Structure formats: structure tokens, C-alpha cells
């Protein structure tokens, strides 16, 4: 059997050629624009979250490095690790994030100990780790103090 032929007023339809130009209705453009706007808002929110997390990690890194330097211990791995995030109330009364970070340090280069710090906003609210080095003066024998 061969191809169908048009009879009478009917025209033959070419199945391989798309029908006329594609015309979007007003509702089609509206939904596409809304989808694009929603994706842009989600992208901006994701970027803001990532940027705030990086800023908090850099602040925690500087605090950990300074604490280890002050305590005269070795700061290991040159980094901090985020181990928790939660919503909290900031001193200003607004909602904010409290981020917990872990870092490692060593007293003699052989042992490995973990420290922990909690940042609320950009402020350090809790710290567990190397304590500051203290020097106690030696008194000569026979001297009463």
C-alpha cells in the first residue's frame, strides 16, 4: 500500500514537518516567568546560606588558631569542621544561627586532642580546648611569701 492521497477538499499532511510556528499563550509565559523568578530566589537564598556558613567557618578558624597560639600548642590540620547548626535567639532579639565547630590540637606533636567552639552569630559563646599557657614564677628556697 502506498501513501494516502488527499481526496476532495482535504490537503495531504506531511508528518515530518512541524505544524506552523509555536505560539505561547499568555498563561504559558506567566508560569515560565514565575518558575524563573522562584529559581532565582532559591539560588540567592542558597548563596546567602553558603556565604554566611563560610564567614562563620573563617571566624572560627581565626579563633581556633589564636587560642592555640596563646596556649602554646600546635594547631593541627589548619582547619575547623562544622559539626552542628541550630536556630537561636541573638542578643538583639532576632532569630539567628548558632554554629558549632570542632578543631584538633596537640601539646607535643604526638598526641591529638579535640577542641570545640560555638559561635552565635559572629560572637564566640562557648569554647573548649587548650587553655592559655600560664607561667608560675619560681621562688628561691628559703624565701617566705
Steps between C-alpha positions, in 0.01 A plus 500: 500500500625841412464830681153640551391757252285796569153479366271791432558809717744335739869574477773243548672534839875463517575313824865604504447876496393666826177694486542880463688724748475419871296765672497523878187610669506775758460240777800304368731803525367581842579158643847496339581844645378397844709185488807703403440753778452221754825332388684832530367554853599147604844549347550829685389342829737207447788737426423708811496183715832380355660845537394529866628148572839579342528827696426317827755228416767761426424676830518167687829419325653831613376447858637143513836604359530788751400278793764242406765768459411652840512158669829415327364183338510379141185555294445190284354471149480881467119483489178480697211264434135600534323243718169670569266784416185605681263793518539723805407844630777759454573767766319753278181293535496382139520137389843386389717195466726337755779302334724247673850427371765241590876536463803290597813602687806334651718583800814321380431401138435136596163515672181627336222671694176657384374844578152636449359849457151639461430820307168678536484739209864608480558493877681223688271371777670173601850364468654170603861443413851601593514735794737792504854422596576623848840564642543468873800683637748289692593627842846441634523258792474646840292795385164521676220652308 
